Amino acid sequence: MNFAPTCRSRVPAARIATAISLAGAPFVAHAHVKWFAPYIVEAPPQQIMETLTDRWFWIGVGLVLVFFLAARAIERTRLGMGILAGFDKVSGPLWARGDDFMRFVIAAFFVAIFAVGGVYLTPDLKSPYEWVSWVQLLIAALVFSRKTMPLAAAGIIGLWLMALTQYELFHLLDYLALGVGVAAYLVLAASSNPEWNRWRFVVLRWGVAIALMWSSLEKFAYPDWFYPLVEEKPFLTFGMPRDVFIPMAGVAEFTMGFGLLWTALIRRSSAAALFVIFNMAVYPFGRLDLVGHALIMAVIVIIFADPTPQVRFALRRTLAAIPVTLVATMAVFAMSYWGLHRVLYGADGRSGVAATNNAPADLRATHTPDPERPHGAAPAASAGGHGAPMAPKSADPDKAFVLGMIEHHRSGIEMAQIQLRDGKDAQQRKLAQEIITTQQREIDEMTAWLKRNGG
């Protein structure tokens, strides 16, 4: 992710330590910034060395390691056992009905996105197909019977595959990790085989952990995607400069996901912190954020409630193994992220497997593509300008105006995408991102108006 630092202002160490010790409290507000600011997936990511030479990245890693090492050391003491006993007292009733809780939340989630309408698995994955919403309602109904839970699981995977026909693989991988985790839970929870059934919460934990660790890498490969949001809502950074906050937020997101795979105190503390953080994101971003994060938040609650001292497939090692394992995990994920992007899009971000199978380089889809135009279809205007005014497509003057403005905005977005991909001037790149954000929002509003008025 493009972490080209633009400022290196000093920040009081106490404030940074507080933010990281709270698991990077503001990070989740940006973890899914793609919901609020379209971006170009095919753009070449910033070189990994830019992150590895960023002192704030290493300060974040160091502070988190201190937290992990302290938690692991305390875990073995009477204090640690007392903390875990307190967790058990709070979450015991929920854990006793963990399966009921998960099935209710899964059903409620699919009812919620059915109500949102026009999406696949999250509010940012738009769908042009009305029947998709009815499939979501069917999945919600199938969750409540053990006999039909595997069908619900198949429906979840089917929706992801449908999204794959419209969106590219690379930016659907974090959704895949969580989707597979939830689907596998439904299959295993429905199984009458005790050996299978006992793994149901394990797959949930790994699905969330992988999704968090993978999505966190966006902050290191493409930090400029997050700039407009940070500037629009500066309170999210706790007063930190954006080039301090963004790498530390990425570290917090990755390491808390990593923490879900560790021993009891680290695992449950990480889950508790993540739950607080996700809830903090609801106020600035609204109910849509709550809907989109409902599944991951439910799984985090179950991870916190799990009283098992040493869960299956957790990383169980000595104190000295914590930094080694964390660095190794970061290396594996980074090599996978940058390596897969290079395979799919080439070194310059405009060639490779995916690029040769899609549209010309100047027409790559953003993360919120137009669902009414197939992926890779030609735009209404050329890269050289907005193009000629669109002819009315309706006898109704209001609809004709809205249809024309939608096409006009799409042309502006396409020009801005080219600037973000190829431009170097920071001021113009900022303007391009603002154009994309504003005009995409207006397109969504006009499209909703058309739906309400039979357009």
C-alpha atoms as one frame of an Amber mdcrd trajectory, in Angstrom:
protein
   0.000   0.000   0.000   1.269   3.469  -0.926   2.728   4.737   2.287   4.593
   7.651   0.800   5.003   9.782   3.919   4.214  13.457   3.432   4.884  14.628
   6.982   6.854  13.362   9.930   5.485  15.445  12.783   6.367  14.231  16.212
   3.550  12.844  18.349   3.691  12.428  22.119   4.759   8.865  22.847   2.094
   8.488  25.512  -0.687   9.131  23.028   0.709   6.578  20.582   1.205   4.032
  23.329  -2.357   4.541  24.513  -3.745   4.092  21.005  -1.782   0.917  20.330
  -2.396  -0.548  23.769  -6.110  -0.215  23.003  -5.469  -2.286  19.885  -5.204
   0.758  17.679  -8.687   1.887  18.626  -9.480   3.932  15.520  -8.264   1.464
  12.928 -11.504  -0.280  12.157 -13.061   2.970  11.097 -10.586   2.762   8.214
 -10.293  -0.991   7.838 -13.135  -0.902   5.347 -12.613   2.568   3.974 -13.375
   1.034   0.574 -17.039   1.238   1.610 -16.751   5.009   1.694 -14.056   5.865
  -0.879 -13.774   4.012  -4.208 -10.303   2.923  -5.213  -8.468   1.288  -8.092
  -7.445  -2.242  -7.181  -5.245  -2.636 -10.251  -3.004   0.317  -9.361   0.518
  -0.807  -8.443   0.962  -1.004  -4.666   3.673   0.931  -2.945   6.878  -1.018
  -2.614   7.121  -3.020   0.596  10.430  -1.324   1.425   8.531   1.932   1.967
   6.809   0.270   4.897   9.903  -1.504   6.166  11.774   1.796   6.338   8.920
   3.607   8.096   9.857   4.098  11.727   6.199   4.370  12.801   5.533   0.904
  11.478   8.282  -0.516  13.689   7.221   1.569  16.685   3.728   0.094  16.294
   5.099  -3.444  16.035   7.277  -2.883  19.099   4.422  -1.570  21.232   2.164
  -4.461  20.271   4.910  -6.963  21.032   5.247  -5.453  24.503   1.512  -5.976
  25.000   1.618  -9.574  23.747   4.655 -10.514  25.816   3.167  -8.937  28.939
  -0.174 -10.681  28.388   1.515 -14.044  27.854   3.617 -13.619  30.989   0.636
 -12.523  33.102  -1.463 -15.379  31.757   0.614 -17.867  33.733   0.188 -16.022
  37.019  -2.612 -15.770  39.563  -3.480 -12.351  38.128  -3.884 -13.826  34.663
  -6.105 -16.605  35.926  -8.198 -14.022  37.769  -8.636 -11.956  34.593  -9.706
 -15.037  32.640 -12.118 -16.009  35.405 -13.625 -12.534  35.169 -14.023 -12.984
  31.405 -15.758 -16.312  32.042 -18.174 -14.726  34.489 -19.162 -12.048  31.979
 -19.451 -14.279  28.919 -20.428 -17.629  30.453 -24.187 -17.372  29.767 -23.505
 -16.418  26.153 -21.033 -19.251  25.618 -23.588 -21.734  26.941 -25.802 -20.769
  24.005 -23.064 -19.933  21.523 -24.631 -21.827  18.630 -28.007 -20.162  19.125
 -26.273 -16.789  19.194 -24.323 -17.437  15.982 -27.309 -18.731  14.057 -29.426
 -15.785  15.157 -26.762 -13.262  14.113 -26.154 -14.960  10.751 -29.894 -14.925
  10.040 -30.254 -11.317  11.216 -27.323 -10.270   9.025 -28.866 -11.719   5.883
 -32.232 -10.177   6.712 -30.452  -6.824   7.123 -28.667  -6.967   3.759 -31.935
  -8.152   2.197 -33.461  -4.935   3.543 -30.540  -2.865   2.221 -31.105  -4.445
  -1.190 -28.929  -4.525  -4.279 -25.845  -6.034  -2.622 -24.144  -9.425  -2.447
 -22.516 -10.088   0.928 -21.745  -6.597   2.238 -23.145  -3.139   1.461 -20.143
  -2.232  -0.713 -20.541  -5.207  -3.082 -23.348  -3.868  -5.265 -25.504  -6.246
  -7.295 -27.786  -5.398 -10.230 -29.900  -8.522  -9.629 -33.057  -8.285  -7.560
 -33.221 -12.053  -7.038 -29.962 -11.911  -5.050 -31.808 -10.199  -2.207 -34.368
 -12.995  -2.096 -31.582 -15.561  -1.912 -30.312 -13.704   1.156 -33.722 -13.976
   2.779 -33.778 -17.692   1.964 -30.330 -18.147   3.563 -31.646 -16.491   6.737
 -34.544 -18.971   6.858 -32.298 -21.988   6.197 -30.029 -21.182   9.148 -32.559
 -22.274  11.780 -32.682 -25.993  10.949 -29.703 -28.307  11.207 -30.938 -30.136
   8.123 -30.874 -26.999   5.998 -27.807 -25.263   7.452 -25.497 -26.815   4.793
 -27.776 -25.299   2.126 -27.369 -21.910   3.794 -23.601 -22.447   3.682 -23.797
 -23.240  -0.032 -25.827 -20.067  -0.541 -23.129 -17.946   1.115 -20.413 -19.386
  -1.116 -22.724 -18.995  -4.112 -23.181 -15.287  -3.401 -19.409 -14.849  -3.223
 -19.024 -16.612  -6.575 -21.708 -14.355  -8.035 -19.810 -11.312  -6.767 -16.713
 -12.726  -8.454 -18.405 -12.359 -11.848 -18.629  -8.608 -11.270 -15.645  -7.865
  -9.030 -12.090  -9.085  -9.335 -10.627 -11.875  -7.227  -7.957  -9.793  -5.536
 -10.295  -7.452  -3.692 -12.715 -10.232  -2.759 -10.198 -12.338  -0.842 -10.894
 -10.838   2.590 -14.597 -11.487   2.050 -13.734 -15.051   1.020 -11.913 -15.765
   4.286 -14.857 -14.657   6.407 -17.441 -16.215   4.079 -15.716 -19.594   4.097
 -15.388 -19.422   7.888 -19.119 -18.769   8.363 -20.115 -21.368   5.762 -17.826
 -23.981   7.297 -19.284 -23.219  10.726 -22.808 -23.922   9.438 -21.736 -27.227
   7.893 -19.829 -28.397  10.967 -22.498 -27.214  13.407 -25.065 -29.254  11.478
 -22.921 -32.386  11.533 -23.892 -35.271  13.813 -20.264 -36.381  13.821 -18.684
 -35.140  17.088 -15.216 -35.063  15.502 -16.448 -32.611  12.882 -18.749 -30.665
  15.147 -16.031 -29.687  17.597 -14.156 -27.674  14.944 -17.045 -25.305  14.221
 -15.759 -22.364  16.291 -12.175 -22.971  15.211 -12.993 -22.264  11.555 -14.798
 -19.079  12.560 -11.784 -17.856  14.501  -9.379 -18.537  11.646 -11.708 -16.985
   9.081 -11.887 -13.699  10.989  -8.161 -13.694  11.780  -7.187 -14.191   8.139
  -9.689 -11.588   6.926  -8.341  -8.988   9.365  -4.696  -9.681   8.599  -5.249
  -9.623   4.843  -7.333  -6.444   4.770  -4.863  -4.634   7.036  -2.243  -4.791
   4.276  -4.216  -2.215   2.277  -2.905   0.437   4.659   0.668  -0.455   3.753
   0.152  -0.934   0.014  -2.300   1.918  -0.671  -2.256   4.536   2.094  -3.484
   7.254  -0.271  -6.845   5.464  -0.443  -7.292   6.429   3.200  -6.173  10.050
   2.947  -9.549  11.606   1.997 -11.333   9.820   4.823  -8.741  10.819   7.400
  -8.927  14.420   6.213 -12.727  14.380   6.236 -12.908  12.892   9.750  -9.685
  14.021  11.462 -10.979  13.085  14.934 -10.441   9.426  14.003  -6.680   9.832
  14.209  -6.655  11.034  17.846  -4.655  14.034  16.683  -1.919  11.977  15.044
  -0.641  13.018  11.609  -2.065  10.743   8.941   1.356   9.270   8.056   1.775
   8.246  11.677  -1.749   7.032  12.209  -2.226   4.937   9.042   0.787   2.603
   9.446   0.049   2.177  13.142  -3.604   1.465  12.360  -2.469  -1.190   9.898
  -0.174  -2.732  12.502  -2.985  -2.748  15.064  -5.410  -4.432  12.671  -2.905
  -7.087  11.631  -1.656  -7.860  15.110  -5.095  -8.070  16.694  -6.046 -10.538
  13.977  -2.842 -12.422  14.758  -3.713 -12.290  18.448  -6.925 -14.256  17.796
  -4.710 -17.257  17.021  -2.787 -17.137  20.274  -3.320 -18.320  23.821  -6.311
 -17.540  26.029  -5.472 -14.106  27.466  -3.995 -12.734  24.242  -6.846 -14.195
  22.195  -9.643 -12.933  24.408  -8.049  -9.528  25.045  -7.605  -9.053  21.297
 -11.238 -10.012  20.721 -12.464  -7.602  23.403 -10.415  -4.756  21.935 -11.641
  -5.490  18.419 -15.251  -5.508  19.578 -14.857  -2.065  21.165 -13.128  -0.763
  18.056 -15.778  -2.009  15.654 -18.473  -0.411  17.772 -16.567   2.871  17.788
 -16.819   2.892  13.992 -20.613   2.776  14.052 -21.116   6.354  15.256 -19.076
   8.166  12.570 -20.145   5.844   9.738 -23.709   4.991  10.704 -25.918   1.932
  10.687 -24.629   0.738   7.321 -21.263   0.134   8.950 -22.975  -1.884  11.682
 -24.774  -4.017   9.096 -21.604  -4.670   7.141 -19.589  -5.624  10.213 -22.298
  -7.611  11.999 -20.916 -11.064  11.147 -17.338 -10.290  12.052 -18.445  -8.638
  15.296 -20.508 -11.700  16.238 -17.552 -14.003  15.669 -15.341 -11.723  17.756
 -17.864 -11.981  20.600 -17.786 -15.780  20.404 -13.979 -15.776  20.404 -14.022
 -13.658  23.551 -16.605 -15.929  25.194 -14.704 -19.156  24.480 -13.314 -20.230
  27.899 -11.092 -22.995  26.529  -7.618 -22.481  28.065  -5.881 -23.647  24.903
  -8.103 -23.761  21.846  -7.340 -26.103  18.974  -4.892 -24.860  16.381  -3.817
 -21.919  18.508  -0.176 -20.900  18.368   1.260 -22.214  21.620   4.863 -21.356
  22.199   7.237 -19.690  24.636   7.565 -15.958  25.118  10.540 -15.882  22.768
   8.449 -17.390  19.981   5.946 -14.519  19.934   8.094 -11.982  18.028   9.459
 -14.668  15.703   6.003 -15.970  14.857   4.561 -12.480  14.400   7.322 -11.413
  12.012   7.063 -14.700  10.100   3.296 -14.302   9.751   3.701 -10.726   8.538
   6.255 -11.882   5.984   4.011 -14.657   4.656   1.002 -12.351   4.280   3.047
  -9.549   2.718   4.666 -11.874   0.179   1.258 -13.330  -0.659  -0.366  -9.899
  -1.060   2.320  -8.242  -3.152   3.116 -11.451  -5.019  -0.487 -12.175  -5.962
  -1.013  -8.591  -7.083   2.034  -8.849  -9.323   0.819 -12.138 -10.808  -2.648
 -10.746 -11.502  -1.751  -7.237 -12.656   1.953  -7.224 -13.472   4.726  -5.100
 -12.047   3.211  -1.836 -13.301  -0.308  -2.700 -12.152  -1.710  -2.563 -15.685
  -0.717  -5.928 -17.121  -0.735  -9.559 -16.011  -3.413 -12.224 -15.887  -6.322
 -10.112 -14.696  -5.479  -7.075 -16.768  -5.313  -8.988 -20.045  -8.715 -10.511
 -19.344 -10.476  -7.235 -18.573 -10.901  -3.741 -19.895  -8.195  -1.436 -21.310
  -5.846  -0.028 -18.704  -7.677   3.298 -18.468 -11.008   1.657 -17.628 -10.223
  -0.505 -14.621 -13.184  -0.750 -12.228 -13.058   0.797  -8.816 -14.021  -1.126
  -5.712 -17.555   0.195  -6.197 -18.039  -0.436  -9.927 -21.158   0.418 -11.827
 -23.350  -2.691 -11.544 -25.291  -1.681 -14.631 -22.215  -1.830 -16.853 -20.485
  -5.213 -17.106 -16.951  -5.361 -15.775 -14.648  -4.193 -18.520 -17.278  -2.521
 -20.739 -16.332   0.676 -22.510 -17.195   3.992 -20.827 -19.399   6.676 -22.212
 -16.560   9.180 -22.594 -12.961   8.943 -23.653 -10.003   9.595 -21.388  -9.552
  12.946 -23.025 -12.588  14.635 -21.499 -16.127  14.391 -20.225 -17.410  13.774
 -23.713 -20.475  15.188 -25.413 -23.639  15.813 -23.393 -25.714  12.692 -23.091
 -28.952  12.545 -25.060 -32.079  12.115 -22.911 -33.014   8.468 -22.412 -36.502
   9.118 -21.143 -39.539  11.142 -22.097 -39.764  12.217 -18.462 -37.579  15.360
 -18.050 -36.658  14.458 -14.461 -35.507  10.963 -15.403 -33.725  12.289 -18.486
 -31.797  14.734 -16.300 -30.841  12.076 -13.757 -29.783   9.585 -16.446 -27.665
  12.221 -18.161 -26.015  13.301 -14.922 -25.184   9.710 -14.007 -23.334   9.288
 -17.308 -21.646  12.668 -16.821 -20.463  11.673 -13.334 -19.209   8.313 -14.566
 -17.017  10.075 -17.103 -15.610  12.305 -14.367 -14.875   9.291 -12.183 -13.091
   7.543 -15.040 -10.883  10.572 -15.629 -10.115  10.776 -11.914  -9.207   7.085
 -11.855  -6.661   7.662 -14.591  -5.167  10.526 -12.583  -4.898   8.341  -9.465
  -3.279   5.580 -11.451  -0.764   7.635 -13.426  -0.606  11.095 -11.870   2.200
  12.198  -9.571   1.114  15.629  -8.332  -0.180  15.296  -4.762  -2.700  18.141
  -5.085  -4.231  16.716  -8.264  -4.333  13.191  -6.823  -6.188  14.556  -3.789
  -8.641  16.361  -6.065  -9.145  13.172  -8.108  -9.949  11.157  -5.006 -12.426
  13.807  -3.853 -14.104  13.715  -7.274 -14.435   9.933  -7.112 -15.834   9.987
  -3.592 -18.294  12.833  -4.196 -19.515  11.808  -7.618 -19.877   8.138  -6.717
 -22.022   9.186  -3.759 -24.150  11.326  -6.046 -24.462   8.460  -8.549 -25.693
   6.220  -5.741 -28.242   8.851  -4.696 -29.498   9.319  -8.247 -29.655   5.582
  -8.864 -31.717   5.173  -5.695 -34.040   7.938  -6.909 -34.508   6.127 -10.223
 -35.382   2.911  -8.421 -37.948   4.728  -6.299 -39.490   6.325  -9.383 -39.594
   3.355 -11.697 -36.447   4.223 -13.634
